[in-house]
């Protein structure tokens, strides 16, 4: 009881005294103050993100996938890649996604998850959606690179253990960049389901979606007036989500806006609705709490210049991990990690025994 009380009290300290999330409301004082006080650091962050984005390259995993498909697939099968290997966000440490539930562990250390698609081929459609959003504006992949690296440093990204996934992060960034509720009056991205439904709509036949994924990428034409730097968008992303109340609002990527939740019962989840599912893609309450706590923490620290020019190492992230060590969502993730890791060890041991037999 004492432990739970301490955890709850600490969690309350991380939350804002008043979080009145309303359409178009922006804490101008935080943005402008940070831009004035930390201009040099923000400029350094922009340079680092530009260089990191430029140096991103597709790793040797493509050759591995091609060789694997030749060995495994029959002549009448079709090999379709999904995820970062084709959506334009691949980097050296990207994993490999196929369209899950076989896990292949290769001797060279690569791990491949093979999924069997549902009837809606959601993973393929998601990949096509992200691929087209990446083609809209170069700031999207740079923001994703920043927050993916930052969330790894804060240890709040690992969907296997109930935390955020890369796809969750992407949808949070896309909503922020396309919604006038966050970037009024000039968003960075279009609402593709409204402006380019012929490319990403849920009604498109799956064969047509696959054909688009196999075709060269082309930029998306649309009129965009927002000229903010990526570094400023980092500040505005943190400011926006530091007051976002997941218990009250639903994020709709297809509509480009948030709506009020009809009811709240039990644990609060991030309700992230992509165009191809009626249910949230983020089903862990731990992920919602981790994201909320991190945004509140980051806003306070960024006001003092932290987490800006320290990309990609973020050495100051250790303090957040220390301060959140005993919060309930951290405990939940540790417990789930122990269960998942034990299951994987047992599976590998059974495989080894079967091979010896």
MARGUZA-431949 format. One line per field, with one value per residue (C-alpha): residue in three letters; x, y, z. Coordinates in pm, 1 decimal. Example, Ala and Ser with C-alpha at 12.3 -4.5 7.8 and 13.67 -1.06 7.14 Angstrom:
seba	(ALA:SER)
xx	(1230.0:1367.0)
yy	(-450.0:-106.0)
zz	(780.0:714.0)
//
This chain:
seba	(UNK:UNK:UNK:UNK:UNK:UNK:UNK:UNK:UNK:UNK:UNK:UNK:UNK:UNK:UNK:UNK:UNK:UNK:UNK:UNK:UNK:UNK:UNK:UNK:UNK:UNK:UNK:UNK:UNK:UNK:UNK:UNK:UNK:UNK:UNK:UNK:UNK:UNK:UNK:UNK:UNK:UNK:UNK:UNK:UNK:UNK:UNK:UNK:UNK:UNK:UNK:UNK:UNK:UNK:UNK:UNK:UNK:UNK:UNK:UNK:UNK:UNK:UNK:UNK:UNK:UNK:UNK:UNK:UNK:UNK:UNK:UNK:UNK:UNK:UNK:UNK:UNK:UNK:UNK:UNK:UNK:UNK:UNK:UNK:UNK:UNK:UNK:UNK:UNK:UNK:UNK:UNK:UNK:UNK:UNK:UNK:UNK:UNK:UNK:UNK:UNK:UNK:UNK:UNK:UNK:UNK:UNK:UNK:UNK:UNK:UNK:UNK:UNK:UNK:UNK:UNK:UNK:UNK:UNK:UNK:UNK:UNK:UNK:UNK:UNK:UNK:UNK:UNK:UNK:UNK:UNK:UNK:UNK:UNK:UNK:UNK:UNK:UNK:UNK:UNK:UNK:UNK:UNK:UNK:UNK:UNK:UNK:UNK:UNK:UNK:UNK:UNK:UNK:UNK:UNK:UNK:UNK:UNK:UNK:UNK:UNK:UNK:UNK:UNK:UNK:UNK:UNK:UNK:UNK:UNK:UNK:UNK:UNK:UNK:UNK:UNK:UNK:UNK:UNK:UNK:UNK:UNK:UNK:UNK:UNK:UNK:UNK:UNK:UNK:UNK:UNK:UNK:UNK:UNK:UNK:UNK:UNK:UNK:UNK:UNK:UNK:UNK:UNK:UNK:UNK:UNK:UNK:UNK:UNK:UNK:UNK:UNK:UNK:UNK:UNK:UNK:UNK:UNK:UNK:UNK:UNK:UNK:UNK:UNK:UNK:UNK:UNK:UNK:UNK:UNK:UNK:UNK:UNK:UNK:UNK:UNK:UNK:UNK:UNK:UNK:UNK:UNK:UNK:UNK:UNK:UNK:UNK:UNK:UNK:UNK:UNK:UNK:UNK:UNK:UNK:UNK:UNK:UNK:UNK:UNK:UNK:UNK:UNK:UNK:UNK:UNK:UNK:UNK:UNK:UNK:UNK:UNK:UNK:UNK:UNK:UNK:UNK:UNK:UNK:UNK:UNK:UNK:UNK:UNK:UNK:UNK:UNK:UNK:UNK:UNK:UNK:UNK:UNK:UNK:UNK:UNK:UNK:UNK:UNK:UNK:UNK:UNK:UNK:UNK:UNK:UNK:UNK:UNK:UNK:UNK:UNK:UNK:UNK:UNK:UNK:UNK:UNK:UNK:UNK:UNK:UNK:UNK:UNK:UNK:UNK:UNK:UNK:UNK:UNK:UNK:UNK:UNK:UNK:UNK:UNK:UNK:UNK:UNK:UNK:UNK:UNK:UNK:UNK:UNK:UNK:UNK:UNK:UNK:UNK:UNK:UNK:UNK:UNK:UNK:UNK:UNK:UNK)
xx	(0.0:285.6:461.6:147.5:90.4:444.2:412.4:81.1:212.1:510.4:291.4:76.0:384.4:453.7:109.8:22.1:-186.0:-433.5:-453.2:-733.4:-679.1:-872.6:-870.4:-592.8:-461.8:-82.0:146.7:316.4:530.4:702.0:769.8:887.7:1092.9:1269.8:1338.1:1488.0:1693.5:1813.0:1843.8:2197.9:2095.9:1792.2:2004.6:2248.7:1959.8:1841.2:2188.5:2218.2:1877.7:1951.9:2279.3:2123.1:1843.2:2093.0:2305.0:2014.0:2049.2:1889.1:2095.6:2184.9:1852.7:1708.3:1951.2:1865.2:1494.2:1546.9:1749.6:1494.5:1203.9:1386.6:1437.9:1095.1:831.1:672.6:648.3:286.4:351.6:402.3:659.5:536.0:751.6:597.2:729.5:1041.9:1208.2:967.3:796.0:1097.8:1199.0:1459.7:1782.5:2072.7:1899.9:1556.9:1402.7:1249.2:872.2:695.5:327.2:325.5:365.3:688.4:1008.0:1327.5:1656.9:1954.6:2309.8:2430.3:2199.8:1911.8:1559.8:1267.8:902.6:673.7:307.7:6.4:-218.2:-576.9:-851.2:-802.9:-424.0:-387.1:-5.6:25.8:-220.1:-47.1:285.8:138.3:-15.8:311.4:504.0:283.2:299.7:681.6:668.8:477.0:741.6:1102.5:1030.4:821.8:1112.2:1335.6:1082.1:1038.1:1414.0:1438.4:1153.0:1228.8:1586.0:1468.1:1203.9:1464.4:1686.7:1394.4:1309.3:944.8:953.9:911.9:569.3:676.1:676.8:364.6:520.1:502.8:580.2:735.4:393.0:237.8:507.7:446.9:72.4:127.5:362.9:132.4:-166.4:39.2:161.6:-173.8:-412.7:-512.7:-583.1:-206.6:-59.0:-327.1:-362.8:-91.5:-37.5:268.0:92.3:-233.6:-503.5:-428.3:-756.4:-931.9:-690.1:-548.7:-804.7:-717.1:-372.6:-448.1:-822.6:-951.0:-1154.4:-848.2:-807.8:-514.9:-348.2:-339.2:-184.8:86.2:156.6:206.5:452.3:647.6:661.7:916.8:831.6:698.6:645.1:290.1:169.2:-16.7:-2.0:183.3:250.9:416.7:788.5:877.9:1209.7:1217.9:1364.8:1072.6:831.8:1003.8:918.4:561.1:509.2:613.7:405.3:95.9:108.7:211.0:-147.2:-318.7:-568.5:-586.4:-879.5:-1090.8:-984.5:-957.7:-707.5:-843.6:-579.6:-844.1:-1021.0:-713.6:-858.3:-945.5:-1292.0:-1415.3:-1439.9:-1793.4:-1705.8:-1406.0:-1394.3:-1103.1:-746.6:-688.7:-541.4:-412.1:-696.6:-506.8:-741.5:-581.0:-789.6:-805.6:-932.9:-1219.6:-1020.0:-715.9:-380.6:-235.6:-387.0:-156.9:-243.9:124.8:212.4:-37.0:99.5:461.5:396.3:207.6:471.8:752.3:587.0:534.2:891.3:1037.1:852.6:994.8:1346.9:1338.0:1245.9:1594.8:1767.0:1787.9:1720.2:1786.1:2144.5:2221.3:2069.2:2136.0:2290.6:2055.6:2277.4:2035.8:1768.2:1907.5:1739.0:1394.1:1457.3:1564.5:1266.2:1014.7:1175.8:904.4:601.4:330.0:381.7:753.7:673.8:422.2:679.6:944.1:701.7:594.3:956.3:1039.0:749.4:825.2:1198.8:1144.8:906.7:1163.4:1442.7:1222.1:1133.6:1498.2:1585.8:1310.1:1437.3:1791.4:1675.6:1470.9:1769.9:1989.6:1730.2)
yy	(0.0:239.1:152.7:215.2:548.8:667.6:565.7:743.1:1059.2:1068.0:1013.0:1305.5:1529.1:1449.1:1562.4:1925.9:2108.9:2197.4:2022.0:2195.9:2051.8:2258.5:2304.7:2535.5:2611.0:2654.4:2747.5:3025.4:3125.2:2785.7:2779.6:3137.3:3126.2:2808.6:2953.0:3269.4:3108.8:2800.8:2916.5:2779.5:2437.4:2424.0:2511.9:2236.8:1990.1:2080.8:2020.4:1685.4:1568.3:1674.2:1481.8:1176.1:1174.2:1205.8:917.7:678.7:391.8:57.7:-209.9:-556.0:-696.8:-665.1:-925.2:-1151.6:-1120.4:-1195.8:-1506.8:-1618.4:-1577.6:-1783.7:-2066.6:-2062.9:-1944.3:-2155.1:-2036.2:-1925.6:-1724.1:-1348.7:-1183.6:-851.8:-644.0:-419.5:-178.0:34.4:-166.5:-12.7:288.3:518.5:510.6:236.5:282.3:61.7:-71.3:-126.0:-466.0:-675.5:-703.6:-947.5:-990.8:-1240.6:-1571.9:-1737.1:-1606.6:-1692.9:-1639.8:-1636.6:-1721.4:-1371.8:-1220.3:-1107.7:-1184.8:-1205.8:-1212.6:-1361.6:-1272.7:-1420.7:-1129.1:-1087.9:-1056.7:-679.2:-700.2:-421.8:-438.4:-391.0:-101.4:62.2:42.9:206.7:482.0:564.6:547.2:814.1:1035.4:1015.4:1139.0:1451.5:1630.1:1564.7:1676.8:1366.7:1117.2:1356.4:1393.0:1016.8:965.2:1211.0:1072.0:707.3:763.7:968.7:716.0:440.7:646.2:701.4:329.3:383.7:218.9:-158.7:-291.6:-645.2:-536.7:-318.9:12.9:219.7:74.1:254.7:257.7:425.8:694.0:748.8:793.5:1037.3:1240.1:1225.4:1342.7:1629.4:1733.6:1710.0:1847.5:2211.8:2139.8:2127.3:2344.7:2601.3:2745.3:2572.4:2200.9:2031.0:1726.5:1679.7:1444.0:1189.8:1000.9:1325.6:1467.1:1149.0:879.4:710.9:630.4:532.2:471.6:157.7:72.5:23.0:-342.6:-508.7:-597.9:-228.7:-147.1:-409.5:-269.4:76.4:-63.7:-229.5:90.1:373.4:643.2:976.9:1298.5:1392.3:1719.1:1948.2:2313.7:2351.6:2687.5:2573.1:2663.9:2569.7:2396.7:2038.1:2156.2:2391.6:2109.9:1898.5:2166.3:2197.5:1820.5:1800.6:2105.2:1964.0:1620.1:1741.2:1862.7:1594.4:1403.8:1044.4:977.9:1233.3:1228.5:991.5:1048.4:979.7:970.2:935.5:1253.9:1453.3:1550.2:1438.7:1374.0:1337.7:986.6:871.1:694.6:595.3:276.7:90.0:160.4:449.9:364.8:584.8:567.4:583.3:496.1:443.0:434.4:54.5:-40.8:61.2:-24.7:149.8:20.9:91.8:-158.8:-116.6:125.7:122.7:280.9:561.5:636.5:617.9:856.1:1105.5:1106.7:1147.7:1443.6:1629.2:1557.6:1660.3:1990.7:2085.2:1983.4:2137.6:2471.2:2457.1:2343.6:1969.7:1702.6:1946.6:1932.6:1602.5:1395.2:1106.2:1003.5:1185.9:1122.0:1316.9:1048.6:848.9:1085.0:1010.4:637.0:681.0:896.2:660.3:335.4:248.5:381.8:121.6:123.4:52.5:-235.7:-375.5:-366.4:-536.7:-814.3:-860.1:-858.4:-1138.3:-1347.8:-1283.5:-1338.3:-1666.6:-1784.9:-1705.6:-1882.5:-2189.4:-2184.1:-2164.6:-2449.1:-2667.7:-2587.9:-2684.1:-3014.1:-3096.4:-3026.8:-3258.7:-3534.5)
zz	(0.0:85.1:-239.4:-445.6:-266.7:-342.6:-707.0:-747.1:-579.8:-809.9:-1113.6:-1006.7:-991.4:-1354.7:-1462.2:-1531.0:-1276.8:-1548.3:-1882.5:-2065.1:-2415.4:-2666.0:-3039.0:-3156.6:-2809.2:-2806.0:-2516.6:-2711.9:-2415.6:-2407.6:-2783.7:-2815.9:-2496.9:-2607.5:-2954.0:-2807.0:-2530.5:-2717.3:-3077.8:-3113.5:-2983.2:-3208.9:-3511.0:-3412.4:-3386.1:-3736.2:-3876.4:-3698.8:-3818.4:-4174.8:-4171.0:-4003.6:-4259.8:-4543.7:-4418.3:-4378.7:-4617.5:-4683.2:-4513.6:-4638.2:-4514.0:-4865.2:-4997.4:-4704.9:-4783.1:-5149.1:-5070.5:-4811.4:-5053.8:-5316.5:-5067.4:-4901.0:-5147.3:-5415.3:-5774.1:-5733.7:-5415.2:-5401.1:-5174.6:-5028.9:-4797.9:-4534.6:-4273.8:-4282.7:-4559.7:-4812.8:-4650.5:-4681.4:-4313.4:-4322.4:-4128.8:-4023.0:-3710.3:-3865.8:-3813.4:-4089.1:-4126.2:-4350.6:-4409.5:-3860.5:-3684.6:-3757.1:-3600.0:-3784.2:-3602.0:-3838.2:-3737.5:-3825.3:-3561.5:-3783.3:-3663.6:-3906.9:-3801.8:-4067.6:-4028.7:-4202.8:-4304.7:-4199.3:-4458.3:-4477.2:-4532.8:-4278.1:-4253.0:-4629.4:-4632.9:-4333.4:-4513.7:-4822.7:-4607.4:-4431.4:-4758.7:-4912.5:-4603.2:-4611.8:-4971.7:-4866.1:-4659.8:-4555.0:-4197.7:-4124.6:-4147.3:-3953.3:-3673.0:-3666.1:-3651.3:-3360.7:-3151.2:-3224.2:-3102.1:-2804.1:-2698.1:-2717.5:-2486.0:-2246.5:-2277.5:-2368.1:-2712.4:-2717.4:-2809.8:-2718.3:-2353.4:-2366.7:-2467.4:-2785.4:-3126.3:-3422.0:-3587.1:-3281.5:-3294.9:-3665.2:-3619.1:-3331.7:-3551.4:-3854.6:-3650.5:-3510.9:-3857.1:-4037.7:-3776.8:-3753.5:-3387.6:-3333.6:-3612.0:-3687.2:-3944.0:-4151.7:-4102.9:-4252.5:-4399.1:-4587.3:-4465.4:-4736.4:-4702.0:-4798.2:-5053.9:-5211.7:-5138.0:-5465.2:-5320.8:-4960.1:-4931.7:-4762.3:-5072.5:-5297.1:-5405.3:-5230.8:-5561.6:-5648.3:-5309.6:-5363.2:-5708.7:-5559.1:-5303.4:-5581.4:-5788.7:-5750.7:-5499.2:-5622.2:-5428.8:-5331.9:-5481.1:-5246.0:-5140.0:-4809.0:-4638.0:-4314.1:-4316.0:-3956.7:-3903.5:-3783.3:-3452.2:-3393.2:-3476.7:-3211.0:-2955.2:-3077.5:-3077.7:-2712.5:-2623.2:-2797.5:-2641.9:-2295.6:-2251.1:-2458.1:-2243.2:-2368.4:-2136.7:-2322.2:-2687.7:-2984.1:-3267.1:-3617.3:-3891.6:-4163.2:-4050.5:-3948.2:-3611.6:-3261.0:-3123.2:-2769.6:-2630.9:-2567.4:-2245.4:-2036.0:-1834.0:-1682.3:-1793.0:-2031.0:-2371.3:-2650.0:-2900.0:-3229.2:-3514.1:-3853.1:-4174.2:-4187.7:-3843.7:-3619.2:-3305.6:-3162.5:-3281.0:-2933.8:-2690.4:-2388.5:-2109.3:-2009.3:-2344.2:-2284.9:-1937.3:-2052.5:-2341.4:-2125.1:-1851.5:-2104.1:-2278.7:-1952.4:-1846.5:-2183.9:-2192.4:-1855.2:-1957.8:-2306.3:-2152.5:-1999.3:-2317.3:-2258.0:-2525.3:-2809.9:-2936.2:-2759.3:-3041.0:-3097.6:-2762.5:-2520.5:-2218.0:-1998.1:-2052.9:-1760.1:-1513.2:-1658.0:-1628.9:-1267.2:-1173.9:-1336.7:-1222.9:-971.4:-1152.7:-1222.7:-1599.9:-1555.5:-1321.1:-1569.1:-1850.0:-1636.7:-1548.9:-1910.7:-2025.8:-1783.0:-1916.7:-2284.5:-2245.9:-2062.8:-2333.3:-2602.9:-2414.0:-2368.8:-2738.7:-2842.1:-2605.8:-2752.2:-3101.0:-3002.8:-2853.2:-3164.1:-3386.2:-3180.2:-3208.7)
//
